[in-house]
Amino acid sequence: MSERLHLAISVSRPWNLSRMLWFYLSEVEPHPFELRIHLNIQGPEPDFKGQNKTNECLKMIQDGWVYFWCDDTIQYPSCFRRLSEVISGHPDAGAIVFSEERPGGGIIHASKDTVKPCQICGSMICYKRDFIGDAYYDTAQHGDAADGWLAQHLFIKDPSRWVFVDEVLLKFNSLM
């Protein structure tokens, strides 16, 4: 059986769904993953950045790898292929981080020095499900920086299982 890759996407901009799904199903380079796309649709209830829905989704995911992606970010066509290559080269990895292009051409580089709140984006990190364990986004305590706090918590837990790949494979806010 192929390795399973879960894409947990909180959706507050449903008009981006057709473009996102077209990309994930048609534009990517060949890869070995069995994809599971989890769409967490925003409703009228308060849920900052869909983090509560992401936590609910994570509780349902039991295996494989998990990416928490935003509904306005697109990954480069080589992203899944490169992820599979990195996993093959690092079978004990618990988290794999790729660099991300930001609006205006800036880049957040994949580096152990950026695994801090407000210095890393949750969309940059693909986690092995069992590495996450019982950790979740704590929006009540950390607000907008909950993805960075989760990353920092897991990095402190076991930095030896983190792999940093300084290749830009994501473009943040590219569907605005």
OpenMM code with the backbone's topology and positions (N, CA, C; nanometers):
from openmm import Vec3, app, unit

residues = "MET SER GLU ARG LEU HIS LEU ALA ILE SER VAL SER ARG PRO TRP ASN LEU SER ARG MET LEU TRP PHE TYR LEU SER GLU VAL GLU PRO HIS PRO PHE GLU LEU ARG ILE HIS LEU ASN ILE GLN GLY PRO GLU PRO ASP PHE LYS GLY GLN ASN LYS THR ASN GLU CYS LEU LYS MET ILE GLN ASP GLY TRP VAL TYR PHE TRP CYS ASP ASP THR ILE GLN TYR PRO SER CYS PHE ARG ARG LEU SER GLU VAL ILE SER GLY HIS PRO ASP ALA GLY ALA ILE VAL PHE SER GLU GLU ARG PRO GLY GLY GLY ILE ILE HIS ALA SER LYS ASP THR VAL LYS PRO CYS GLN ILE CYS GLY SER MET ILE CYS TYR LYS ARG ASP PHE ILE GLY ASP ALA TYR TYR ASP THR ALA GLN HIS GLY ASP ALA ALA ASP GLY TRP LEU ALA GLN HIS LEU PHE ILE LYS ASP PRO SER ARG TRP VAL PHE VAL ASP GLU VAL LEU LEU LYS PHE ASN SER LEU MET".split()
positions = [
    Vec3(0.0836, -0.1186, 0.0000),
    Vec3(0.0000, 0.0000, 0.0000),
    Vec3(0.0884, 0.1254, 0.0000),
    Vec3(0.0478, 0.2254, -0.0720),
    Vec3(0.1208, 0.3516, -0.0790),
    Vec3(0.1111, 0.4256, 0.0536),
    Vec3(0.2099, 0.5105, 0.0762),
    Vec3(0.2060, 0.5993, 0.1930),
    Vec3(0.0884, 0.6945, 0.1759),
    Vec3(0.0159, 0.7196, 0.2821),
    Vec3(-0.0999, 0.8084, 0.2776),
    Vec3(-0.0565, 0.9504, 0.3124),
    Vec3(-0.1057, 1.0476, 0.2356),
    Vec3(-0.0797, 1.1887, 0.2598),
    Vec3(-0.2139, 1.2590, 0.2751),
    Vec3(-0.2349, 1.3156, 0.3939),
    Vec3(-0.3582, 1.3881, 0.4245),
    Vec3(-0.3339, 1.5380, 0.4063),
    Vec3(-0.4207, 1.6022, 0.3310),
    Vec3(-0.4181, 1.7476, 0.3171),
    Vec3(-0.5380, 1.8000, 0.3953),
    Vec3(-0.5136, 1.8605, 0.5095),
    Vec3(-0.6199, 1.9171, 0.5926),
    Vec3(-0.6279, 2.0655, 0.5595),
    Vec3(-0.7343, 2.1041, 0.4904),
    Vec3(-0.7463, 2.2405, 0.4388),
    Vec3(-0.8679, 2.3082, 0.5012),
    Vec3(-0.8435, 2.4145, 0.5778),
    Vec3(-0.9535, 2.4944, 0.6309),
    Vec3(-0.9954, 2.5936, 0.5236),
    Vec3(-1.1245, 2.5945, 0.4940),
    Vec3(-1.1755, 2.6715, 0.3805),
    Vec3(-1.2655, 2.7858, 0.4278),
    Vec3(-1.2164, 2.9070, 0.4120),
    Vec3(-1.2997, 3.0248, 0.4355),
    Vec3(-1.3245, 3.0994, 0.3048),
    Vec3(-1.2571, 3.0562, 0.1976),
    Vec3(-1.2726, 3.1151, 0.0640),
    Vec3(-1.3132, 3.0034, -0.0328),
    Vec3(-1.4393, 2.9614, -0.0295),
    Vec3(-1.4809, 2.8477, -0.1118),
    Vec3(-1.4639, 2.8706, -0.2618),
    Vec3(-1.4560, 2.9945, -0.3037),
    Vec3(-1.4361, 3.0240, -0.4466),
    Vec3(-1.2997, 2.9766, -0.4960),
    Vec3(-1.2070, 2.9462, -0.4040),
    Vec3(-1.0759, 2.8949, -0.4438),
    Vec3(-1.0741, 2.7428, -0.4614),
    Vec3(-1.1796, 2.6749, -0.4180),
    Vec3(-1.1781, 2.5284, -0.4184),
    Vec3(-1.1560, 2.4673, -0.5559),
    Vec3(-1.2226, 2.5163, -0.6581),
    Vec3(-1.2082, 2.4542, -0.7898),
    Vec3(-1.0643, 2.4655, -0.8394),
    Vec3(-1.0007, 2.5800, -0.8167),
    Vec3(-0.8602, 2.5962, -0.8587),
    Vec3(-0.7679, 2.5071, -0.7771),
    Vec3(-0.7931, 2.4978, -0.6469),
    Vec3(-0.7095, 2.4146, -0.5612),
    Vec3(-0.7218, 2.2673, -0.6003),
    Vec3(-0.8439, 2.2201, -0.6150),
    Vec3(-0.8630, 2.0783, -0.6471),
    Vec3(-0.8086, 2.0448, -0.7851),
    Vec3(-0.8243, 2.1357, -0.8798),
    Vec3(-0.7657, 2.1132, -1.0120),
    Vec3(-0.6153, 2.0940, -0.9990),
    Vec3(-0.5537, 2.1784, -0.9207),
    Vec3(-0.4095, 2.1678, -0.9024),
    Vec3(-0.3727, 2.0334, -0.8403),
    Vec3(-0.4359, 1.9959, -0.7289),
    Vec3(-0.4001, 1.8733, -0.6577),
    Vec3(-0.4269, 1.7479, -0.7389),
    Vec3(-0.5248, 1.7551, -0.8280),
    Vec3(-0.5625, 1.6360, -0.9030),
    Vec3(-0.5046, 1.6321, -1.0441),
    Vec3(-0.4549, 1.7441, -1.0950),
    Vec3(-0.4107, 1.7469, -1.2345),
    Vec3(-0.2719, 1.8053, -1.2580),
    Vec3(-0.2319, 1.9015, -1.1810),
    Vec3(-0.1112, 1.9768, -1.2119),
    Vec3(0.0159, 1.9226, -1.1468),
    Vec3(0.0027, 1.8386, -1.0461),
    Vec3(0.1216, 1.7931, -0.9738),
    Vec3(0.1998, 1.6896, -1.0530),
    Vec3(0.3300, 1.6843, -1.0264),
    Vec3(0.4141, 1.5822, -1.0873),
    Vec3(0.3784, 1.4462, -1.0274),
    Vec3(0.4052, 1.3387, -1.0990),
    Vec3(0.3746, 1.2060, -1.0448),
    Vec3(0.4418, 1.1856, -0.9087),
    Vec3(0.3676, 1.1211, -0.8195),
    Vec3(0.4153, 1.0955, -0.6836),
    Vec3(0.3534, 0.9636, -0.6365),
    Vec3(0.4079, 0.9040, -0.5306),
    Vec3(0.3590, 0.7737, -0.4868),
    Vec3(0.2488, 0.7777, -0.3804),
    Vec3(0.2022, 0.8956, -0.3410),
    Vec3(0.1094, 0.9055, -0.2281),
    Vec3(-0.0330, 0.8662, -0.2635),
    Vec3(-0.0992, 0.8133, -0.1644),
    Vec3(-0.2445, 0.7966, -0.1672),
    Vec3(-0.2985, 0.9211, -0.0985),
    Vec3(-0.3566, 1.0135, -0.1746),
    Vec3(-0.4020, 1.1414, -0.1202),
    Vec3(-0.5381, 1.1298, -0.0525),
    Vec3(-0.5494, 1.2002, 0.0588),
    Vec3(-0.6762, 1.2196, 0.1275),
    Vec3(-0.6889, 1.3696, 0.1474),
    Vec3(-0.7905, 1.4296, 0.0892),
    Vec3(-0.8115, 1.5733, 0.1016),
    Vec3(-0.9282, 1.5951, 0.1973),
    Vec3(-0.8999, 1.6624, 0.3084),
    Vec3(-1.0000, 1.6914, 0.4108),
    Vec3(-1.0317, 1.8404, 0.4025),
    Vec3(-1.1541, 1.8729, 0.3622),
    Vec3(-1.1964, 2.0118, 0.3516),
    Vec3(-1.2778, 2.0476, 0.4749),
    Vec3(-1.2306, 2.1440, 0.5486),
    Vec3(-1.2964, 2.1903, 0.6701),
    Vec3(-1.3580, 2.3260, 0.6391),
    Vec3(-1.4866, 2.3263, 0.6081),
    Vec3(-1.5543, 2.4461, 0.5577),
    Vec3(-1.5962, 2.5373, 0.6737),
    Vec3(-1.5597, 2.6649, 0.6629),
    Vec3(-1.5985, 2.7633, 0.7626),
    Vec3(-1.7480, 2.7868, 0.7576),
    Vec3(-1.8101, 2.7915, 0.8704),
    Vec3(-1.9508, 2.8273, 0.8822),
    Vec3(-1.9625, 2.9561, 0.9606),
    Vec3(-2.0810, 2.9834, 1.0147),
    Vec3(-2.0999, 3.1083, 1.0883),
    Vec3(-2.0359, 3.1083, 1.2275),
    Vec3(-2.0018, 2.9900, 1.2789),
    Vec3(-1.9419, 2.9847, 1.4126),
    Vec3(-1.8020, 3.0452, 1.4119),
    Vec3(-1.7612, 3.1084, 1.5196),
    Vec3(-1.6265, 3.1651, 1.5247),
    Vec3(-1.5213, 3.0535, 1.5268),
    Vec3(-1.4279, 3.0629, 1.4362),
    Vec3(-1.3199, 2.9629, 1.4288),
    Vec3(-1.2030, 3.0284, 1.3582),
    Vec3(-1.1194, 3.0945, 1.4352),
    Vec3(-1.0092, 3.1723, 1.3810),
    Vec3(-0.9215, 3.0872, 1.2899),
    Vec3(-0.9116, 3.1258, 1.1644),
    Vec3(-0.8303, 3.0577, 1.0632),
    Vec3(-0.8661, 2.9103, 1.0488),
    Vec3(-0.9837, 2.8700, 1.0978),
    Vec3(-1.0262, 2.7307, 1.0864),
    Vec3(-0.9469, 2.6348, 1.1730),
    Vec3(-0.8802, 2.6866, 1.2748),
    Vec3(-0.7934, 2.6014, 1.3558),
    Vec3(-0.8710, 2.4988, 1.4384),
    Vec3(-0.9923, 2.5334, 1.4838),
    Vec3(-1.0728, 2.4341, 1.5557),
    Vec3(-1.1112, 2.3193, 1.4633),
    Vec3(-1.1468, 2.3523, 1.3398),
    Vec3(-1.1815, 2.2482, 1.2427),
    Vec3(-1.0591, 2.1635, 1.2077),
    Vec3(-0.9438, 2.2272, 1.1990),
    Vec3(-0.8203, 2.1535, 1.1724),
    Vec3(-0.7938, 2.0550, 1.2856),
    Vec3(-0.8140, 2.0985, 1.4093),
    Vec3(-0.7964, 2.0079, 1.5230),
    Vec3(-0.8938, 1.8901, 1.5167),
    Vec3(-1.0197, 1.9174, 1.4825),
    Vec3(-1.1182, 1.8096, 1.4685),
    Vec3(-1.0745, 1.7107, 1.3613),
    Vec3(-1.0274, 1.7637, 1.2509),
    Vec3(-0.9812, 1.6801, 1.1403),
    Vec3(-0.8630, 1.5939, 1.1842),
    Vec3(-0.7710, 1.6537, 1.2556),
    Vec3(-0.6534, 1.5810, 1.3015),
    Vec3(-0.6925, 1.4640, 1.3920),
    Vec3(-0.7961, 1.4820, 1.4719),
    Vec3(-0.8426, 1.3739, 1.5595),
    Vec3(-0.8942, 1.2551, 1.4790),
    Vec3(-0.9423, 1.2802, 1.3572),
    Vec3(-0.9929, 1.1715, 1.2720),
    Vec3(-0.8821, 1.1012, 1.1936),
    Vec3(-0.7716, 1.1694, 1.1720),
    Vec3(-0.6616, 1.1128, 1.0929),
    Vec3(-0.5773, 1.0234, 1.1832),
    Vec3(-0.5572, 0.9012, 1.1417),
    Vec3(-0.4882, 0.8036, 1.2264),
    Vec3(-0.3513, 0.7624, 1.1751),
    Vec3(-0.3187, 0.7926, 1.0504),
    Vec3(-0.1958, 0.7375, 0.9930),
    Vec3(-0.1364, 0.8309, 0.8894),
    Vec3(-0.0219, 0.7930, 0.8365),
    Vec3(0.0390, 0.8646, 0.7251),
    Vec3(0.1001, 0.9979, 0.7639),
    Vec3(0.1037, 1.0859, 0.6662),
    Vec3(0.1582, 1.2209, 0.6790),
    Vec3(0.0464, 1.3219, 0.6694),
    Vec3(0.0622, 1.4376, 0.7360),
    Vec3(-0.0425, 1.5395, 0.7410),
    Vec3(0.0167, 1.6764, 0.7076),
    Vec3(-0.0455, 1.7419, 0.6102),
    Vec3(-0.0135, 1.8812, 0.5774),
    Vec3(-0.1349, 1.9653, 0.6160),
    Vec3(-0.1148, 2.0748, 0.6875),
    Vec3(-0.2218, 2.1694, 0.7194),
    Vec3(-0.2081, 2.2864, 0.6237),
    Vec3(-0.2933, 2.2913, 0.5223),
    Vec3(-0.2793, 2.3943, 0.4206),
    Vec3(-0.3929, 2.4947, 0.4259),
    Vec3(-0.3590, 2.6131, 0.3845),
    Vec3(-0.4521, 2.7243, 0.3770),
    Vec3(-0.5207, 2.7221, 0.2403),
    Vec3(-0.6390, 2.7782, 0.2339),
    Vec3(-0.7146, 2.7762, 0.1083),
    Vec3(-0.6747, 2.8880, 0.0119),
    Vec3(-0.5630, 2.9520, 0.0373),
    Vec3(-0.5146, 3.0541, -0.0568),
    Vec3(-0.3698, 3.0291, -0.0980),
    Vec3(-0.3165, 2.9130, -0.0606),
    Vec3(-0.1773, 2.8795, -0.0882),
    Vec3(-0.1706, 2.7674, -0.1908),
    Vec3(-0.0814, 2.7811, -0.2853),
    Vec3(-0.0611, 2.6765, -0.3863),
    Vec3(0.0807, 2.6217, -0.3715),
    Vec3(0.0922, 2.4941, -0.3902),
    Vec3(0.2212, 2.4279, -0.3842),
    Vec3(0.2743, 2.4114, -0.5261),
    Vec3(0.4046, 2.4106, -0.5403),
    Vec3(0.4640, 2.3912, -0.6711),
    Vec3(0.4339, 2.2489, -0.7189),
    Vec3(0.4274, 2.2260, -0.8491),
    Vec3(0.3952, 2.0930, -0.9016),
    Vec3(0.4886, 1.9824, -0.8511),
    Vec3(0.6099, 2.0162, -0.8122),
    Vec3(0.7055, 1.9150, -0.7659),
    Vec3(0.6937, 1.8845, -0.6160),
    Vec3(0.6049, 1.9522, -0.5439),
    Vec3(0.5996, 1.9417, -0.3977),
    Vec3(0.5808, 1.7985, -0.3483),
    Vec3(0.4815, 1.7265, -0.3985),
    Vec3(0.4552, 1.5899, -0.3494),
    Vec3(0.5687, 1.4950, -0.3886),
    Vec3(0.6202, 1.5120, -0.5099),
    Vec3(0.7329, 1.4272, -0.5524),
    Vec3(0.8528, 1.4494, -0.4620),
    Vec3(0.8855, 1.5762, -0.4363),
    Vec3(0.9995, 1.6070, -0.3491),
    Vec3(0.9753, 1.5569, -0.2072),
    Vec3(0.8533, 1.5704, -0.1584),
    Vec3(0.8217, 1.5194, -0.0258),
    Vec3(0.8489, 1.3698, -0.0182),
    Vec3(0.8074, 1.2949, -0.1193),
    Vec3(0.8307, 1.1495, -0.1183),
    Vec3(0.9799, 1.1177, -0.1221),
    Vec3(1.0567, 1.1959, -0.1960),
    Vec3(1.2020, 1.1741, -0.2008),
    Vec3(1.2661, 1.2000, -0.0643),
    Vec3(1.2212, 1.3057, 0.0030),
    Vec3(1.2773, 1.3388, 0.1346),
    Vec3(1.2389, 1.2318, 0.2368),
    Vec3(1.1158, 1.1856, 0.2319),
    Vec3(1.0724, 1.0784, 0.3233),
    Vec3(1.1562, 0.9530, 0.3001),
    Vec3(1.1787, 0.9187, 0.1746),
    Vec3(1.2608, 0.8006, 0.1436),
    Vec3(1.4028, 0.8148, 0.1982),
    Vec3(1.4567, 0.9354, 0.1916),
    Vec3(1.5922, 0.9593, 0.2395),
    Vec3(1.6031, 0.9769, 0.3909),
    Vec3(1.4889, 0.9967, 0.4568),
    Vec3(1.4857, 1.0199, 0.6018),
    Vec3(1.3699, 0.9410, 0.6632),
    Vec3(1.3813, 0.8087, 0.6676),
    Vec3(1.2691, 0.7258, 0.7130),
    Vec3(1.2267, 0.7494, 0.8580),
    Vec3(1.3109, 0.8101, 0.9407),
    Vec3(1.2748, 0.8373, 1.0798),
    Vec3(1.2210, 0.9783, 1.1010),
    Vec3(1.2035, 1.0540, 0.9928),
    Vec3(1.1562, 1.1925, 1.0051),
    Vec3(1.0165, 1.1962, 1.0667),
    Vec3(0.9937, 1.3012, 1.1460),
    Vec3(0.8617, 1.3271, 1.2024),
    Vec3(0.8010, 1.4536, 1.1452),
    Vec3(0.8867, 1.5425, 1.0943),
    Vec3(0.8412, 1.6682, 1.0346),
    Vec3(0.9379, 1.7070, 0.9233),
    Vec3(0.8808, 1.7476, 0.8109),
    Vec3(0.9606, 1.7919, 0.6964),
    Vec3(0.9157, 1.9332, 0.6622),
    Vec3(1.0121, 2.0234, 0.6506),
    Vec3(0.9825, 2.1645, 0.6272),
    Vec3(1.0418, 2.2071, 0.4939),
    Vec3(0.9579, 2.2699, 0.4099),
    Vec3(1.0039, 2.3296, 0.2847),
    Vec3(0.9952, 2.4809, 0.2973),
    Vec3(1.0733, 2.5522, 0.2185),
    Vec3(1.0689, 2.6987, 0.2171),
    Vec3(0.9422, 2.7458, 0.1466),
    Vec3(0.9011, 2.8690, 0.1807),
    Vec3(0.7756, 2.9235, 0.1288),
    Vec3(0.7955, 3.0641, 0.0762),
    Vec3(0.7446, 3.0887, -0.0440),
    Vec3(0.7453, 3.2233, -0.1017),
    Vec3(0.6288, 3.3018, -0.0430),
    Vec3(0.6555, 3.4260, -0.0071),
    Vec3(0.5542, 3.5133, 0.0512),
    Vec3(0.5184, 3.6229, -0.0487),
    Vec3(0.4060, 3.6912, -0.0273),
    Vec3(0.3701, 3.8018, -0.1157),
    Vec3(0.4835, 3.9041, -0.1234),
    Vec3(0.5054, 3.9550, -0.2418),
    Vec3(0.6116, 4.0525, -0.2628),
    Vec3(0.7470, 3.9894, -0.2886),
    Vec3(0.7519, 3.8557, -0.2977),
    Vec3(0.8763, 3.7879, -0.3321),
    Vec3(0.9650, 3.7484, -0.2163),
    Vec3(0.9240, 3.7769, -0.0927),
    Vec3(1.0039, 3.7337, 0.0217),
    Vec3(0.9954, 3.5826, 0.0391),
    Vec3(1.0900, 3.5271, 0.1128),
    Vec3(1.0946, 3.3831, 0.1349),
    Vec3(1.1143, 3.3556, 0.2836),
    Vec3(1.0362, 3.2621, 0.3360),
    Vec3(1.0649, 3.2066, 0.4682),
    Vec3(1.1425, 3.0792, 0.4410),
    Vec3(1.2665, 3.0764, 0.4826),
    Vec3(1.3526, 2.9614, 0.4567),
    Vec3(1.3298, 2.8511, 0.5588),
    Vec3(1.3313, 2.7285, 0.5113),
    Vec3(1.3217, 2.6118, 0.5989),
    Vec3(1.4515, 2.6033, 0.6782),
    Vec3(1.4404, 2.6227, 0.8089),
    Vec3(1.5588, 2.6250, 0.8948),
    Vec3(1.5157, 2.6020, 1.0386),
    Vec3(1.6004, 2.5356, 1.1151),
    Vec3(1.5698, 2.5154, 1.2567),
    Vec3(1.5575, 2.6485, 1.3300),
    Vec3(1.6192, 2.7523, 1.2776),
    Vec3(1.6136, 2.8845, 1.3402),
    Vec3(1.4779, 2.9524, 1.3250),
    Vec3(1.3936, 2.9046, 1.2329),
    Vec3(1.2626, 2.9666, 1.2116),
    Vec3(1.1483, 2.8882, 1.2763),
    Vec3(1.1794, 2.7828, 1.3495),
    Vec3(1.0729, 2.7034, 1.4132),
    Vec3(1.0331, 2.7731, 1.5434),
    Vec3(0.9660, 2.8872, 1.5242),
    Vec3(0.9216, 2.9722, 1.6344),
    Vec3(0.7911, 3.0389, 1.5925),
    Vec3(0.7086, 3.0740, 1.6899),
    Vec3(0.5864, 3.1468, 1.6569),
    Vec3(0.6170, 3.2730, 1.5767),
    Vec3(0.5376, 3.2988, 1.4763),
    Vec3(0.5474, 3.4159, 1.3889),
    Vec3(0.6707, 3.4150, 1.2993),
    Vec3(0.7446, 3.3033, 1.2957),
    Vec3(0.8591, 3.2933, 1.2063),
    Vec3(0.8492, 3.1733, 1.1129),
    Vec3(0.7466, 3.0904, 1.1318),
    Vec3(0.7243, 2.9756, 1.0456),
    Vec3(0.5752, 2.9700, 1.0151),
    Vec3(0.5419, 2.9202, 0.9001),
    Vec3(0.4021, 2.9054, 0.8601),
    Vec3(0.3670, 2.7573, 0.8662),
    Vec3(0.2515, 2.7259, 0.9223),
    Vec3(0.2090, 2.5864, 0.9322),
    Vec3(0.2024, 2.5155, 0.7982),
    Vec3(0.1800, 2.5891, 0.6904),
    Vec3(0.1728, 2.5290, 0.5571),
    Vec3(0.3077, 2.4784, 0.5073),
    Vec3(0.4146, 2.5190, 0.5720),
    Vec3(0.5489, 2.4780, 0.5306),
    Vec3(0.5852, 2.3382, 0.5807),
    Vec3(0.5093, 2.2869, 0.6782),
    Vec3(0.5493, 2.1663, 0.7515),
    Vec3(0.4571, 2.0501, 0.7203),
    Vec3(0.5153, 1.9384, 0.6857),
    Vec3(0.4409, 1.8140, 0.6710),
    Vec3(0.4818, 1.7247, 0.7880),
    Vec3(0.3833, 1.6826, 0.8669),
    Vec3(0.4089, 1.6038, 0.9875),
    Vec3(0.3716, 1.4576, 0.9676),
    Vec3(0.4493, 1.3695, 1.0242),
    Vec3(0.4100, 1.2295, 1.0371),
    Vec3(0.3028, 1.2273, 1.1462),
    Vec3(0.1907, 1.1613, 1.1190),
    Vec3(0.0786, 1.1675, 1.2134),
    Vec3(0.1184, 1.1221, 1.3536),
    Vec3(0.1929, 1.0136, 1.3642),
    Vec3(0.2275, 0.9646, 1.4978),
    Vec3(0.3259, 1.0570, 1.5704),
    Vec3(0.3964, 1.1417, 1.4978),
    Vec3(0.4874, 1.2379, 1.5596),
    Vec3(0.4091, 1.3482, 1.6314),
    Vec3(0.2941, 1.3859, 1.5769),
    Vec3(0.2121, 1.4918, 1.6372),
    Vec3(0.1543, 1.4447, 1.7708),
    Vec3(0.1149, 1.3184, 1.7773),
    Vec3(0.0573, 1.2661, 1.9011),
    Vec3(-0.0681, 1.3408, 1.9413),
    Vec3(-0.0730, 1.3853, 2.0669),
    Vec3(-0.1903, 1.4552, 2.1217),
    Vec3(-0.1805, 1.6068, 2.1083),
    Vec3(-0.0824, 1.6574, 2.0388),
    Vec3(-0.0645, 1.8028, 2.0257),
    Vec3(-0.1637, 1.8580, 1.9232),
    Vec3(-0.2152, 1.9754, 1.9507),
    Vec3(-0.3104, 2.0416, 1.8620),
    Vec3(-0.2853, 2.1914, 1.8641),
    Vec3(-0.3515, 2.2623, 1.7707),
    Vec3(-0.3482, 2.4081, 1.7733),
    Vec3(-0.4201, 2.4547, 1.8993),
    Vec3(-0.3593, 2.5464, 1.9723),
    Vec3(-0.4225, 2.6056, 2.0897),
    Vec3(-0.4514, 2.7520, 2.0574),
    Vec3(-0.5605, 2.7726, 1.9848),
    Vec3(-0.5964, 2.9069, 1.9397),
    Vec3(-0.6311, 2.9976, 2.0571),
    Vec3(-0.6975, 2.9422, 2.1592),
    Vec3(-0.7355, 3.0239, 2.2746),
    Vec3(-0.6129, 3.0869, 2.3397),
    Vec3(-0.5049, 3.0130, 2.3481),
    Vec3(-0.3845, 3.0650, 2.4124),
    Vec3(-0.2926, 3.1397, 2.3164),
    Vec3(-0.2821, 3.0931, 2.1903),
    Vec3(-0.1799, 3.1466, 2.1000),
    Vec3(-0.2337, 3.2225, 1.9791),
    Vec3(-0.3645, 3.2234, 1.9574),
    Vec3(-0.4244, 3.3005, 1.8488),
    Vec3(-0.3629, 3.2720, 1.7134),
    Vec3(-0.3290, 3.3787, 1.6414),
    Vec3(-0.2759, 3.3708, 1.5060),
    Vec3(-0.1444, 3.2931, 1.4986),
    Vec3(-0.0737, 3.2819, 1.6081),
    Vec3(0.0569, 3.2149, 1.6084),
    Vec3(0.0479, 3.0685, 1.6532),
    Vec3(-0.0726, 3.0124, 1.6597),
    Vec3(-0.0891, 2.8742, 1.7084),
    Vec3(-0.0113, 2.7737, 1.6245),
    Vec3(-0.0006, 2.7960, 1.4924),
    Vec3(0.0761, 2.7024, 1.4089),
    Vec3(0.2244, 2.7056, 1.4459),
    Vec3(0.2772, 2.8228, 1.4728),
    Vec3(0.4161, 2.8360, 1.5146),
    Vec3(0.4414, 2.7773, 1.6528),
    Vec3(0.3453, 2.7939, 1.7435),
    Vec3(0.3587, 2.7349, 1.8773),
    Vec3(0.3564, 2.5828, 1.8702),
    Vec3(0.2679, 2.5280, 1.7865),
    Vec3(0.2642, 2.3823, 1.7704),
    Vec3(0.3971, 2.3319, 1.7147),
    Vec3(0.4470, 2.3984, 1.6118),
    Vec3(0.5751, 2.3591, 1.5528),
    Vec3(0.6868, 2.3657, 1.6564),
    Vec3(0.6927, 2.4748, 1.7315),
    Vec3(0.7974, 2.4900, 1.8321),
    Vec3(0.7868, 2.3795, 1.9382),
    Vec3(0.6667, 2.3506, 1.9831),
    Vec3(0.6455, 2.2445, 2.0822),
    Vec3(0.6981, 2.1108, 2.0305),
    Vec3(0.6652, 2.0773, 1.9058),
    Vec3(0.7086, 1.9495, 1.8495),
    Vec3(0.8582, 1.9481, 1.8198),
    Vec3(0.9141, 2.0635, 1.7857),
    Vec3(1.0588, 2.0713, 1.7623),
    Vec3(1.1352, 2.0480, 1.8927),
    Vec3(1.0896, 2.1125, 1.9990),
    Vec3(1.1547, 2.0947, 2.1294),
    Vec3(1.1427, 1.9491, 2.1740),
    Vec3(1.0292, 1.8878, 2.1450),
    Vec3(1.0056, 1.7479, 2.1837),
    Vec3(1.1111, 1.6548, 2.1249),
    Vec3(1.1457, 1.6757, 1.9952),
    Vec3(1.2455, 1.5885, 1.9319),
    Vec3(1.3019, 1.6542, 1.8066),
    Vec3(1.4024, 1.7411, 1.8230),
    Vec3(1.4600, 1.8098, 1.7067),
    Vec3(1.5288, 1.7155, 1.6087),
    Vec3(1.5672, 1.5973, 1.6531),
    Vec3(1.6374, 1.5034, 1.5643),
    Vec3(1.5472, 1.4479, 1.4544),
    Vec3(1.4160, 1.4617, 1.4693),
    Vec3(1.3235, 1.4071, 1.3695),
    Vec3(1.2746, 1.5122, 1.2692),
    Vec3(1.3346, 1.6301, 1.2726),
    Vec3(1.2989, 1.7371, 1.1795),
    Vec3(1.3974, 1.7395, 1.0639),
    Vec3(1.3430, 1.7551, 0.9423),
    Vec3(1.4243, 1.7658, 0.8207),
    Vec3(1.3887, 1.8992, 0.7545),
    Vec3(1.4904, 1.9787, 0.7259),
    Vec3(1.4708, 2.1102, 0.6652),
    Vec3(1.5247, 2.1082, 0.5228),
    Vec3(1.4368, 2.1412, 0.4281),
    Vec3(1.4719, 2.1415, 0.2867),
    Vec3(1.4535, 2.2854, 0.2367),
    Vec3(1.5634, 2.3541, 0.2135),
    Vec3(1.5564, 2.4941, 0.1736),
    Vec3(1.5324, 2.5054, 0.0228),
    Vec3(1.4165, 2.4566, -0.0163),
    Vec3(1.3663, 2.4695, -0.1539),
    Vec3(1.2286, 2.5330, -0.1451),
    Vec3(1.2032, 2.6336, -0.2257),
    Vec3(1.0722, 2.6978, -0.2265),
    Vec3(0.9750, 2.6075, -0.3023),
    Vec3(0.8790, 2.5521, -0.2293),
    Vec3(0.7796, 2.4636, -0.2909),
    Vec3(0.6365, 2.5059, -0.2610),
    Vec3(0.6199, 2.6241, -0.1974),
    Vec3(0.4878, 2.6763, -0.1647),
    Vec3(0.4846, 2.8252, -0.1958),
    Vec3(0.3677, 2.8707, -0.2367),
    Vec3(0.3507, 3.0140, -0.2594),
    Vec3(0.2283, 3.0598, -0.1801),
    Vec3(0.2556, 3.1276, -0.0692),
    Vec3(0.1524, 3.1749, 0.0231),
    Vec3(0.0717, 3.2879, -0.0395),
    Vec3(-0.0587, 3.2909, -0.0128),
    Vec3(-0.1497, 3.3947, -0.0633),
    Vec3(-0.1486, 3.4043, -0.2156),
    Vec3(-0.1307, 3.2937, -0.2827),
    Vec3(-0.1218, 3.2968, -0.4286),
    Vec3(-0.2579, 3.2895, -0.4969),
    Vec3(-0.3641, 3.2649, -0.4207),
    Vec3(-0.4982, 3.2576, -0.4806),
    Vec3(-0.5880, 3.3728, -0.4357),
    Vec3(-0.5280, 3.4805, -0.3905),
    Vec3(-0.6086, 3.5931, -0.3405),
    Vec3(-0.6737, 3.6687, -0.4521),
] * unit.nanometer
topology = app.Topology()
chain = topology.addChain("A")
for resn in residues:
    res = topology.addResidue(resn, chain)
    for name in ("N", "CA", "C"):
        topology.addAtom(name, app.Element.getBySymbol(name[0]), res)
